[in-house]
Amino acid sequence: MDSEDQNPVMDQDLKRLEVRVDDLIHAVTLLKEENKALRLKQESLVAERAELIEKTELAKTRVESMITHLKSMETS
């Protein structure tokens, strides 16, 4: 093959590479957006979990207090 025959082949290879790079850039962009959304969701869930733990502890304390109160009424 002389250089004139190789030029169209190189152009075609370069075009395929360009398309592939564009596809990868698009995929990376989508993954970054998804990652950001997942991190925000995780932060929200962590905050919600902390709130639920706090509410559970409060409920536990109140129930224990009621049990103690009922036991003291029982012995009176």
FIDREN-120622 format. One record per atom (N, C-alpha, C): residue number from 1; residue in three letters; chain; atom name; x negated, y negated, z. Coordinates in steps of 0.05 Angstrom, whole numbers, always signed. Atoms other than C-alpha are relative to their C-alpha. Last residue first. Example, Ala and Ser with C-alpha at 12.3 -4.5 7.8 and 13.67 -1.06 7.14 Angstrom:
<kezas>
pos->2 | code->SER | unit->A | site->N | xx->+16 | yy->+24 | zz->-1
pos->2 | code->SER | unit->A | site->CA | xx->-273 | yy->+21 | zz->+143
pos->2 | code->SER | unit->A | site->C | xx->+15 | yy->-22 | zz->+14
pos->1 | code->ALA | unit->A | site->N | xx->-18 | yy->+24 | zz->+0
pos->1 | code->ALA | unit->A | site->CA | xx->-246 | yy->+90 | zz->+156
pos->1 | code->ALA | unit->A | site->C | xx->-18 | yy->-24 | zz->+0
</kezas>
This chain:
<kezas>
pos->76 | code->SER | unit->A | site->N | xx->-12 | yy->+18 | zz->-20
pos->76 | code->SER | unit->A | site->CA | xx->+947 | yy->+1 | zz->+1929
pos->76 | code->SER | unit->A | site->C | xx->+25 | yy->+11 | zz->+13
pos->75 | code->THR | unit->A | site->N | xx->+11 | yy->-6 | zz->-27
pos->75 | code->THR | unit->A | site->CA | xx->+910 | yy->+58 | zz->+1895
pos->75 | code->THR | unit->A | site->C | xx->+12 | yy->-18 | zz->+22
pos->74 | code->GLU | unit->A | site->N | xx->-7 | yy->-27 | zz->-7
pos->74 | code->GLU | unit->A | site->CA | xx->+953 | yy->+55 | zz->+1832
pos->74 | code->GLU | unit->A | site->C | xx->-9 | yy->+7 | zz->+29
pos->73 | code->MET | unit->A | site->N | xx->-28 | yy->+1 | zz->-8
pos->73 | code->MET | unit->A | site->CA | xx->+949 | yy->-21 | zz->+1827
pos->73 | code->MET | unit->A | site->C | xx->+8 | yy->+28 | zz->+10
pos->72 | code->SER | unit->A | site->N | xx->-1 | yy->+14 | zz->-26
pos->72 | code->SER | unit->A | site->CA | xx->+873 | yy->-16 | zz->+1828
pos->72 | code->SER | unit->A | site->C | xx->+29 | yy->-2 | zz->+10
pos->71 | code->LYS | unit->A | site->N | xx->+10 | yy->-18 | zz->-21
pos->71 | code->LYS | unit->A | site->CA | xx->+876 | yy->+36 | zz->+1773
pos->71 | code->LYS | unit->A | site->C | xx->+1 | yy->-12 | zz->+27
pos->70 | code->LEU | unit->A | site->N | xx->-20 | yy->-21 | zz->-5
pos->70 | code->LEU | unit->A | site->CA | xx->+921 | yy->-8 | zz->+1731
pos->70 | code->LEU | unit->A | site->C | xx->-9 | yy->+19 | zz->+22
pos->69 | code->HIS | unit->A | site->N | xx->-23 | yy->+12 | zz->-14
pos->69 | code->HIS | unit->A | site->CA | xx->+874 | yy->-67 | zz->+1739
pos->69 | code->HIS | unit->A | site->C | xx->+21 | yy->+20 | zz->+7
pos->68 | code->THR | unit->A | site->N | xx->+9 | yy->+6 | zz->-28
pos->68 | code->THR | unit->A | site->CA | xx->+814 | yy->-26 | zz->+1720
pos->68 | code->THR | unit->A | site->C | xx->+22 | yy->-11 | zz->+16
pos->67 | code->ILE | unit->A | site->N | xx->+2 | yy->-26 | zz->-13
pos->67 | code->ILE | unit->A | site->CA | xx->+851 | yy->+0 | zz->+1659
pos->67 | code->ILE | unit->A | site->C | xx->-8 | yy->-3 | zz->+29
pos->66 | code->MET | unit->A | site->N | xx->-27 | yy->-9 | zz->-5
pos->66 | code->MET | unit->A | site->CA | xx->+871 | yy->-71 | zz->+1640
pos->66 | code->MET | unit->A | site->C | xx->+0 | yy->+27 | zz->+15
pos->65 | code->SER | unit->A | site->N | xx->-10 | yy->+17 | zz->-21
pos->65 | code->SER | unit->A | site->CA | xx->+799 | yy->-95 | zz->+1646
pos->65 | code->SER | unit->A | site->C | xx->+29 | yy->+9 | zz->+8
pos->64 | code->GLU | unit->A | site->N | xx->+13 | yy->-9 | zz->-24
pos->64 | code->GLU | unit->A | site->CA | xx->+775 | yy->-37 | zz->+1604
pos->64 | code->GLU | unit->A | site->C | xx->+10 | yy->-16 | zz->+24
pos->63 | code->VAL | unit->A | site->N | xx->-12 | yy->-26 | zz->-7
pos->63 | code->VAL | unit->A | site->CA | xx->+827 | yy->-55 | zz->+1552
pos->63 | code->VAL | unit->A | site->C | xx->-13 | yy->+11 | zz->+25
pos->62 | code->ARG | unit->A | site->N | xx->-27 | yy->+5 | zz->-10
pos->62 | code->ARG | unit->A | site->CA | xx->+806 | yy->-128 | zz->+1552
pos->62 | code->ARG | unit->A | site->C | xx->+13 | yy->+26 | zz->+9
pos->61 | code->THR | unit->A | site->N | xx->+2 | yy->+12 | zz->-26
pos->61 | code->THR | unit->A | site->CA | xx->+732 | yy->-110 | zz->+1546
pos->61 | code->THR | unit->A | site->C | xx->+27 | yy->-5 | zz->+12
pos->60 | code->LYS | unit->A | site->N | xx->+10 | yy->-20 | zz->-19
pos->60 | code->LYS | unit->A | site->CA | xx->+746 | yy->-63 | zz->+1489
pos->60 | code->LYS | unit->A | site->C | xx->-2 | yy->-11 | zz->+28
pos->59 | code->ALA | unit->A | site->N | xx->-23 | yy->-18 | zz->-5
pos->59 | code->ALA | unit->A | site->CA | xx->+788 | yy->-115 | zz->+1453
pos->59 | code->ALA | unit->A | site->C | xx->-8 | yy->+21 | zz->+20
pos->58 | code->LEU | unit->A | site->N | xx->-20 | yy->+15 | zz->-16
pos->58 | code->LEU | unit->A | site->CA | xx->+732 | yy->-166 | zz->+1459
pos->58 | code->LEU | unit->A | site->C | xx->+23 | yy->+18 | zz->+8
pos->57 | code->GLU | unit->A | site->N | xx->+12 | yy->+3 | zz->-27
pos->57 | code->GLU | unit->A | site->CA | xx->+680 | yy->-116 | zz->+1435
pos->57 | code->GLU | unit->A | site->C | xx->+20 | yy->-14 | zz->+19
pos->56 | code->THR | unit->A | site->N | xx->-1 | yy->-26 | zz->-13
pos->56 | code->THR | unit->A | site->CA | xx->+724 | yy->-99 | zz->+1376
pos->56 | code->THR | unit->A | site->C | xx->-10 | yy->+0 | zz->+28
pos->55 | code->LYS | unit->A | site->N | xx->-28 | yy->-5 | zz->-8
pos->55 | code->LYS | unit->A | site->CA | xx->+734 | yy->-172 | zz->+1359
pos->55 | code->LYS | unit->A | site->C | xx->+3 | yy->+27 | zz->+14
pos->54 | code->GLU | unit->A | site->N | xx->-7 | yy->+19 | zz->-22
pos->54 | code->GLU | unit->A | site->CA | xx->+659 | yy->-184 | zz->+1360
pos->54 | code->GLU | unit->A | site->C | xx->+28 | yy->+5 | zz->+10
pos->53 | code->ILE | unit->A | site->N | xx->+14 | yy->-11 | zz->-23
pos->53 | code->ILE | unit->A | site->CA | xx->+646 | yy->-122 | zz->+1317
pos->53 | code->ILE | unit->A | site->C | xx->+7 | yy->-17 | zz->+25
pos->52 | code->LEU | unit->A | site->N | xx->-15 | yy->-24 | zz->-9
pos->52 | code->LEU | unit->A | site->CA | xx->+699 | yy->-146 | zz->+1268
pos->52 | code->LEU | unit->A | site->C | xx->-13 | yy->+12 | zz->+25
pos->51 | code->GLU | unit->A | site->N | xx->-25 | yy->+10 | zz->-11
pos->51 | code->GLU | unit->A | site->CA | xx->+666 | yy->-215 | zz->+1263
pos->51 | code->GLU | unit->A | site->C | xx->+17 | yy->+23 | zz->+11
pos->50 | code->ALA | unit->A | site->N | xx->+7 | yy->+12 | zz->-25
pos->50 | code->ALA | unit->A | site->CA | xx->+598 | yy->-184 | zz->+1252
pos->50 | code->ALA | unit->A | site->C | xx->+25 | yy->-10 | zz->+15
pos->49 | code->ARG | unit->A | site->N | xx->+7 | yy->-22 | zz->-18
pos->49 | code->ARG | unit->A | site->CA | xx->+627 | yy->-139 | zz->+1198
pos->49 | code->ARG | unit->A | site->C | xx->-7 | yy->-11 | zz->+28
pos->48 | code->GLU | unit->A | site->N | xx->-25 | yy->-13 | zz->-8
pos->48 | code->GLU | unit->A | site->CA | xx->+659 | yy->-199 | zz->+1164
pos->48 | code->GLU | unit->A | site->C | xx->-4 | yy->+22 | zz->+20
pos->47 | code->ALA | unit->A | site->N | xx->-14 | yy->+19 | zz->-18
pos->47 | code->ALA | unit->A | site->CA | xx->+593 | yy->-237 | zz->+1164
pos->47 | code->ALA | unit->A | site->C | xx->+26 | yy->+13 | zz->+10
pos->46 | code->VAL | unit->A | site->N | xx->+16 | yy->+0 | zz->-25
pos->46 | code->VAL | unit->A | site->CA | xx->+557 | yy->-176 | zz->+1135
pos->46 | code->VAL | unit->A | site->C | xx->+13 | yy->-18 | zz->+20
pos->45 | code->LEU | unit->A | site->N | xx->-6 | yy->-25 | zz->-15
pos->45 | code->LEU | unit->A | site->CA | xx->+612 | yy->-167 | zz->+1083
pos->45 | code->LEU | unit->A | site->C | xx->-15 | yy->+1 | zz->+27
pos->44 | code->SER | unit->A | site->N | xx->-27 | yy->+2 | zz->-10
pos->44 | code->SER | unit->A | site->CA | xx->+606 | yy->-240 | zz->+1061
pos->44 | code->SER | unit->A | site->C | xx->+8 | yy->+24 | zz->+17
pos->43 | code->GLU | unit->A | site->N | xx->+0 | yy->+20 | zz->-21
pos->43 | code->GLU | unit->A | site->CA | xx->+531 | yy->-236 | zz->+1056
pos->43 | code->GLU | unit->A | site->C | xx->+28 | yy->-2 | zz->+13
pos->42 | code->GLN | unit->A | site->N | xx->+13 | yy->-13 | zz->-23
pos->42 | code->GLN | unit->A | site->CA | xx->+537 | yy->-171 | zz->+1016
pos->42 | code->GLN | unit->A | site->C | xx->+0 | yy->-20 | zz->+24
pos->41 | code->LYS | unit->A | site->N | xx->-19 | yy->-19 | zz->-12
pos->41 | code->LYS | unit->A | site->CA | xx->+587 | yy->-204 | zz->+969
pos->41 | code->LYS | unit->A | site->C | xx->-11 | yy->+13 | zz->+25
pos->40 | code->LEU | unit->A | site->N | xx->-21 | yy->+16 | zz->-13
pos->40 | code->LEU | unit->A | site->CA | xx->+540 | yy->-262 | zz->+957
pos->40 | code->LEU | unit->A | site->C | xx->+20 | yy->+18 | zz->+14
pos->39 | code->ARG | unit->A | site->N | xx->+12 | yy->+11 | zz->-24
pos->39 | code->ARG | unit->A | site->CA | xx->+483 | yy->-213 | zz->+944
pos->39 | code->ARG | unit->A | site->C | xx->+20 | yy->-17 | zz->+15
pos->38 | code->LEU | unit->A | site->N | xx->+1 | yy->-21 | zz->-20
pos->38 | code->LEU | unit->A | site->CA | xx->+527 | yy->-174 | zz->+896
pos->38 | code->LEU | unit->A | site->C | xx->-13 | yy->-10 | zz->+26
pos->37 | code->ALA | unit->A | site->N | xx->-27 | yy->-5 | zz->-10
pos->37 | code->ALA | unit->A | site->CA | xx->+545 | yy->-237 | zz->+857
pos->37 | code->ALA | unit->A | site->C | xx->+0 | yy->+22 | zz->+22
pos->36 | code->LYS | unit->A | site->N | xx->-8 | yy->+23 | zz->-15
pos->36 | code->LYS | unit->A | site->CA | xx->+472 | yy->-257 | zz->+851
pos->36 | code->LYS | unit->A | site->C | xx->+28 | yy->+5 | zz->+13
pos->35 | code->ASN | unit->A | site->N | xx->+16 | yy->-1 | zz->-25
pos->35 | code->ASN | unit->A | site->CA | xx->+452 | yy->-187 | zz->+829
pos->35 | code->ASN | unit->A | site->C | xx->+8 | yy->-23 | zz->+18
pos->34 | code->GLU | unit->A | site->N | xx->-12 | yy->-22 | zz->-16
pos->34 | code->GLU | unit->A | site->CA | xx->+508 | yy->-187 | zz->+776
pos->34 | code->GLU | unit->A | site->C | xx->-14 | yy->+1 | zz->+27
pos->33 | code->GLU | unit->A | site->N | xx->-26 | yy->+9 | zz->-9
pos->33 | code->GLU | unit->A | site->CA | xx->+484 | yy->-254 | zz->+750
pos->33 | code->GLU | unit->A | site->C | xx->+14 | yy->+20 | zz->+18
pos->32 | code->LYS | unit->A | site->N | xx->+4 | yy->+22 | zz->-20
pos->32 | code->LYS | unit->A | site->CA | xx->+412 | yy->-231 | zz->+748
pos->32 | code->LYS | unit->A | site->C | xx->+26 | yy->-10 | zz->+11
pos->31 | code->LEU | unit->A | site->N | xx->+8 | yy->-12 | zz->-25
pos->31 | code->LEU | unit->A | site->CA | xx->+433 | yy->-166 | zz->+714
pos->31 | code->LEU | unit->A | site->C | xx->-5 | yy->-21 | zz->+22
pos->30 | code->LEU | unit->A | site->N | xx->-23 | yy->-12 | zz->-12
pos->30 | code->LEU | unit->A | site->CA | xx->+471 | yy->-204 | zz->+660
pos->30 | code->LEU | unit->A | site->C | xx->-7 | yy->+13 | zz->+27
pos->29 | code->THR | unit->A | site->N | xx->-18 | yy->+21 | zz->-8
pos->29 | code->THR | unit->A | site->CA | xx->+411 | yy->-248 | zz->+646
pos->29 | code->THR | unit->A | site->C | xx->+25 | yy->+11 | zz->+14
pos->28 | code->VAL | unit->A | site->N | xx->+12 | yy->+11 | zz->-24
pos->28 | code->VAL | unit->A | site->CA | xx->+365 | yy->-188 | zz->+644
pos->28 | code->VAL | unit->A | site->C | xx->+18 | yy->-22 | zz->+11
pos->27 | code->ALA | unit->A | site->N | xx->-4 | yy->-20 | zz->-21
pos->27 | code->ALA | unit->A | site->CA | xx->+411 | yy->-153 | zz->+594
pos->27 | code->ALA | unit->A | site->C | xx->-11 | yy->-11 | zz->+27
pos->26 | code->HIS | unit->A | site->N | xx->-29 | yy->+0 | zz->-7
pos->26 | code->HIS | unit->A | site->CA | xx->+414 | yy->-215 | zz->+550
pos->26 | code->HIS | unit->A | site->C | xx->+5 | yy->+19 | zz->+23
pos->25 | code->ILE | unit->A | site->N | xx->-4 | yy->+26 | zz->-14
pos->25 | code->ILE | unit->A | site->CA | xx->+338 | yy->-222 | zz->+551
pos->25 | code->ILE | unit->A | site->C | xx->+29 | yy->-1 | zz->+9
pos->24 | code->LEU | unit->A | site->N | xx->+11 | yy->-2 | zz->-27
pos->24 | code->LEU | unit->A | site->CA | xx->+333 | yy->-148 | zz->+534
pos->24 | code->LEU | unit->A | site->C | xx->+4 | yy->-25 | zz->+16
pos->23 | code->ASP | unit->A | site->N | xx->-17 | yy->-18 | zz->-15
pos->23 | code->ASP | unit->A | site->CA | xx->+380 | yy->-154 | zz->+475
pos->23 | code->ASP | unit->A | site->C | xx->-10 | yy->+2 | zz->+29
pos->22 | code->ASP | unit->A | site->N | xx->-25 | yy->+15 | zz->-6
pos->22 | code->ASP | unit->A | site->CA | xx->+342 | yy->-215 | zz->+450
pos->22 | code->ASP | unit->A | site->C | xx->+19 | yy->+17 | zz->+16
pos->21 | code->VAL | unit->A | site->N | xx->+7 | yy->+19 | zz->-21
pos->21 | code->VAL | unit->A | site->CA | xx->+277 | yy->-175 | zz->+455
pos->21 | code->VAL | unit->A | site->C | xx->+24 | yy->-17 | zz->+8
pos->20 | code->ARG | unit->A | site->N | xx->+4 | yy->-15 | zz->-25
pos->20 | code->ARG | unit->A | site->CA | xx->+308 | yy->-118 | zz->+416
pos->20 | code->ARG | unit->A | site->C | xx->-7 | yy->-19 | zz->+23
pos->19 | code->VAL | unit->A | site->N | xx->-26 | yy->-8 | zz->-9
pos->19 | code->VAL | unit->A | site->CA | xx->+333 | yy->-164 | zz->+362
pos->19 | code->VAL | unit->A | site->C | xx->-2 | yy->+14 | zz->+27
pos->18 | code->GLU | unit->A | site->N | xx->-14 | yy->+24 | zz->-9
pos->18 | code->GLU | unit->A | site->CA | xx->+265 | yy->-196 | zz->+356
pos->18 | code->GLU | unit->A | site->C | xx->+28 | yy->+6 | zz->+11
pos->17 | code->LEU | unit->A | site->N | xx->+12 | yy->+7 | zz->-26
pos->17 | code->LEU | unit->A | site->CA | xx->+231 | yy->-128 | zz->+353
pos->17 | code->LEU | unit->A | site->C | xx->+14 | yy->-25 | zz->+11
pos->16 | code->ARG | unit->A | site->N | xx->-9 | yy->-20 | zz->-19
pos->16 | code->ARG | unit->A | site->CA | xx->+278 | yy->-107 | zz->+297
pos->16 | code->ARG | unit->A | site->C | xx->-10 | yy->-6 | zz->+28
pos->15 | code->LYS | unit->A | site->N | xx->-29 | yy->+6 | zz->-5
pos->15 | code->LYS | unit->A | site->CA | xx->+265 | yy->-172 | zz->+260
pos->15 | code->LYS | unit->A | site->C | xx->+11 | yy->+20 | zz->+20
pos->14 | code->LEU | unit->A | site->N | xx->-2 | yy->+24 | zz->-17
pos->14 | code->LEU | unit->A | site->CA | xx->+190 | yy->-162 | zz->+269
pos->14 | code->LEU | unit->A | site->C | xx->+29 | yy->-7 | zz->+6
pos->13 | code->ASP | unit->A | site->N | xx->+8 | yy->-8 | zz->-27
pos->13 | code->ASP | unit->A | site->CA | xx->+194 | yy->-91 | zz->+242
pos->13 | code->ASP | unit->A | site->C | xx->+2 | yy->-24 | zz->+19
pos->12 | code->GLN | unit->A | site->N | xx->-21 | yy->-17 | zz->-10
pos->12 | code->GLN | unit->A | site->CA | xx->+233 | yy->-116 | zz->+181
pos->12 | code->GLN | unit->A | site->C | xx->-6 | yy->+9 | zz->+29
pos->11 | code->ASP | unit->A | site->N | xx->-23 | yy->+18 | zz->-6
pos->11 | code->ASP | unit->A | site->CA | xx->+184 | yy->-172 | zz->+169
pos->11 | code->ASP | unit->A | site->C | xx->+22 | yy->+16 | zz->+12
pos->10 | code->MET | unit->A | site->N | xx->+7 | yy->+15 | zz->-24
pos->10 | code->MET | unit->A | site->CA | xx->+126 | yy->-122 | zz->+175
pos->10 | code->MET | unit->A | site->C | xx->+23 | yy->-19 | zz->+8
pos->9 | code->VAL | unit->A | site->N | xx->-1 | yy->-19 | zz->-22
pos->9 | code->VAL | unit->A | site->CA | xx->+159 | yy->-76 | zz->+124
pos->9 | code->VAL | unit->A | site->C | xx->-6 | yy->-14 | zz->+27
pos->8 | code->PRO | unit->A | site->N | xx->-29 | yy->-5 | zz->-7
pos->8 | code->PRO | unit->A | site->CA | xx->+173 | yy->-134 | zz->+78
pos->8 | code->PRO | unit->A | site->C | xx->+3 | yy->+20 | zz->+23
pos->7 | code->ASN | unit->A | site->N | xx->-13 | yy->+24 | zz->-10
pos->7 | code->ASN | unit->A | site->CA | xx->+99 | yy->-156 | zz->+83
pos->7 | code->ASN | unit->A | site->C | xx->+30 | yy->+5 | zz->+6
pos->6 | code->GLN | unit->A | site->N | xx->-1 | yy->-1 | zz->-29
pos->6 | code->GLN | unit->A | site->CA | xx->+69 | yy->-87 | zz->+75
pos->6 | code->GLN | unit->A | site->C | xx->+16 | yy->-23 | zz->+11
pos->5 | code->ASP | unit->A | site->N | xx->-18 | yy->-21 | zz->-7
pos->5 | code->ASP | unit->A | site->CA | xx->+84 | yy->-81 | zz->+0
pos->5 | code->ASP | unit->A | site->C | xx->+4 | yy->+1 | zz->+31
pos->4 | code->GLU | unit->A | site->N | xx->-27 | yy->+9 | zz->+8
pos->4 | code->GLU | unit->A | site->CA | xx->+52 | yy->-149 | zz->-14
pos->4 | code->GLU | unit->A | site->C | xx->+21 | yy->+21 | zz->+8
pos->3 | code->SER | unit->A | site->N | xx->-11 | yy->+19 | zz->-20
pos->3 | code->SER | unit->A | site->CA | xx->-9 | yy->-130 | zz->+27
pos->3 | code->SER | unit->A | site->C | xx->+28 | yy->-9 | zz->-7
pos->2 | code->ASP | unit->A | site->N | xx->+14 | yy->+26 | zz->-1
pos->2 | code->ASP | unit->A | site->CA | xx->-24 | yy->-69 | zz->-16
pos->2 | code->ASP | unit->A | site->C | xx->+14 | yy->-19 | zz->+19
pos->1 | code->MET | unit->A | site->N | xx->-17 | yy->+24 | zz->+0
pos->1 | code->MET | unit->A | site->CA | xx->+0 | yy->+0 | zz->+0
pos->1 | code->MET | unit->A | site->C | xx->-17 | yy->-25 | zz->+0
</kezas>
